[in-house]
Amino acid sequence: MTDRADTSPDPAHPGGRPRPTAARVRHARPEDLDRVAELAADHAAYEKAAPPAPGLADRLARLLFGPEPPRLRCLVAELPDGRLGAASKPKLRYTLSTAPPR
């Protein structure tokens, strides 16, 4: 894992294109959750699925940070310029629903 970007030319790429910027993978923090919720909405739009229900960041906060033991894991890939990507995985057999509560 590295925090610095390697933008030196890569001889393996035609024309000596710069190497991809290195991302730092880490566990999500509470301040990441609004962006993670945006990414979930973007992914739903891409898949032509219904968007997540309002309040997804708050639901994620409860699942990731308690007060009960975490039921979800979420990793973010952070680029040096601050952009984030995210992946999440339920712990055990719990699945996260983006549907509004009934």
VODO-848443 format. One record per residue (C-alpha): residue in one letter; x, y, z; chain. Coordinates in steps of 0.2 Angstrom, whole numbers, plus 5000, padded with zeros to 4 digits. Example, Ala and Ser with C-alpha at 12.3 -4.5 7.8 and 13.67 -1.06 7.14 Angstrom:
r resn->A, east->5062, north->4978, up->5039, chain->A
r resn->S, east->5068, north->4995, up->5036, chain->A
END
This chain:
r resn->M, east->5000, north->5000, up->5000, chain->A
r resn->T, east->5007, north->5017, up->4995, chain->A
r resn->D, east->5002, north->5035, up->4998, chain->A
r resn->R, east->5011, north->5042, up->4983, chain->A
r resn->A, east->5007, north->5043, up->4965, chain->A
r resn->D, east->5019, north->5036, up->4952, chain->A
r resn->T, east->5017, north->5046, up->4936, chain->A
r resn->S, east->5033, north->5041, up->4928, chain->A
r resn->P, east->5031, north->5034, up->4910, chain->A
r resn->D, east->5028, north->5016, up->4909, chain->A
r resn->P, east->5038, north->5007, up->4895, chain->A
r resn->A, east->5024, north->4993, up->4895, chain->A
r resn->H, east->5012, north->5006, up->4889, chain->A
r resn->P, east->5012, north->5011, up->4870, chain->A
r resn->G, east->5018, north->5029, up->4869, chain->A
r resn->G, east->5025, north->5029, up->4886, chain->A
r resn->R, east->5009, north->5034, up->4894, chain->A
r resn->P, east->5010, north->5038, up->4913, chain->A
r resn->R, east->5007, north->5024, up->4925, chain->A
r resn->P, east->4990, north->5024, up->4934, chain->A
r resn->T, east->4989, north->5034, up->4950, chain->A
r resn->A, east->4991, north->5023, up->4965, chain->A
r resn->A, east->4976, north->5022, up->4977, chain->A
r resn->R, east->4977, north->5019, up->4996, chain->A
r resn->V, east->4964, north->5006, up->5001, chain->A
r resn->R, east->4957, north->5008, up->5019, chain->A
r resn->H, east->4942, north->5005, up->5030, chain->A
r resn->A, east->4929, north->5018, up->5027, chain->A
r resn->R, east->4927, north->5031, up->5041, chain->A
r resn->P, east->4911, north->5041, up->5046, chain->A
r resn->E, east->4916, north->5056, up->5036, chain->A
r resn->D, east->4917, north->5045, up->5020, chain->A
r resn->L, east->4899, north->5039, up->5021, chain->A
r resn->D, east->4890, north->5053, up->5011, chain->A
r resn->R, east->4902, north->5050, up->4997, chain->A
r resn->V, east->4899, north->5031, up->4998, chain->A
r resn->A, east->4880, north->5034, up->4997, chain->A
r resn->E, east->4883, north->5044, up->4982, chain->A
r resn->L, east->4893, north->5030, up->4974, chain->A
r resn->A, east->4879, north->5018, up->4978, chain->A
r resn->A, east->4867, north->5030, up->4969, chain->A
r resn->D, east->4878, north->5032, up->4954, chain->A
r resn->H, east->4880, north->5013, up->4953, chain->A
r resn->A, east->4861, north->5010, up->4954, chain->A
r resn->A, east->4859, north->5023, up->4940, chain->A
r resn->Y, east->4872, north->5014, up->4929, chain->A
r resn->E, east->4863, north->4997, up->4933, chain->A
r resn->K, east->4846, north->5006, up->4929, chain->A
r resn->A, east->4840, north->5000, up->4946, chain->A
r resn->A, east->4830, north->5010, up->4959, chain->A
r resn->P, east->4841, north->5023, up->4968, chain->A
r resn->P, east->4845, north->5020, up->4986, chain->A
r resn->A, east->4831, north->5026, up->4998, chain->A
r resn->P, east->4835, north->5043, up->5007, chain->A
r resn->G, east->4846, north->5041, up->5022, chain->A
r resn->L, east->4858, north->5028, up->5016, chain->A
r resn->A, east->4873, north->5036, up->5024, chain->A
r resn->D, east->4864, north->5036, up->5041, chain->A
r resn->R, east->4860, north->5017, up->5039, chain->A
r resn->L, east->4877, north->5013, up->5034, chain->A
r resn->A, east->4884, north->5022, up->5049, chain->A
r resn->R, east->4873, north->5011, up->5060, chain->A
r resn->L, east->4879, north->4996, up->5051, chain->A
r resn->L, east->4897, north->5000, up->5051, chain->A
r resn->F, east->4900, north->5009, up->5067, chain->A
r resn->G, east->4888, north->5003, up->5080, chain->A
r resn->P, east->4882, north->5005, up->5093, chain->A
r resn->E, east->4879, north->4986, up->5090, chain->A
r resn->P, east->4894, north->4975, up->5083, chain->A
r resn->P, east->4897, north->4980, up->5064, chain->A
r resn->R, east->4887, north->4970, up->5052, chain->A
r resn->L, east->4895, north->4977, up->5036, chain->A
r resn->R, east->4913, north->4980, up->5030, chain->A
r resn->C, east->4916, north->4994, up->5019, chain->A
r resn->L, east->4933, north->4998, up->5010, chain->A
r resn->V, east->4937, north->5014, up->5001, chain->A
r resn->A, east->4951, north->5017, up->4988, chain->A
r resn->E, east->4957, north->5034, up->4990, chain->A
r resn->L, east->4967, north->5043, up->4976, chain->A
r resn->P, east->4980, north->5056, up->4981, chain->A
r resn->D, east->4968, north->5070, up->4974, chain->A
r resn->G, east->4955, north->5064, up->4987, chain->A
r resn->R, east->4943, north->5055, up->4975, chain->A
r resn->L, east->4936, north->5039, up->4983, chain->A
r resn->G, east->4929, north->5022, up->4976, chain->A
r resn->A, east->4921, north->5010, up->4988, chain->A
r resn->A, east->4917, north->4991, up->4990, chain->A
r resn->S, east->4907, north->4984, up->5004, chain->A
r resn->K, east->4903, north->4966, up->5010, chain->A
r resn->P, east->4890, north->4960, up->5023, chain->A
r resn->K, east->4897, north->4951, up->5038, chain->A
r resn->L, east->4890, north->4934, up->5040, chain->A
r resn->R, east->4873, north->4932, up->5030, chain->A
r resn->Y, east->4866, north->4949, up->5033, chain->A
r resn->T, east->4862, north->4959, up->5017, chain->A
r resn->L, east->4860, north->4978, up->5016, chain->A
r resn->S, east->4843, north->4983, up->5008, chain->A
r resn->T, east->4842, north->5000, up->5000, chain->A
r resn->A, east->4823, north->4999, up->5001, chain->A
r resn->P, east->4815, north->5011, up->5013, chain->A
r resn->P, east->4809, north->5004, up->5030, chain->A
r resn->R, east->4791, north->4999, up->5030, chain->A
END
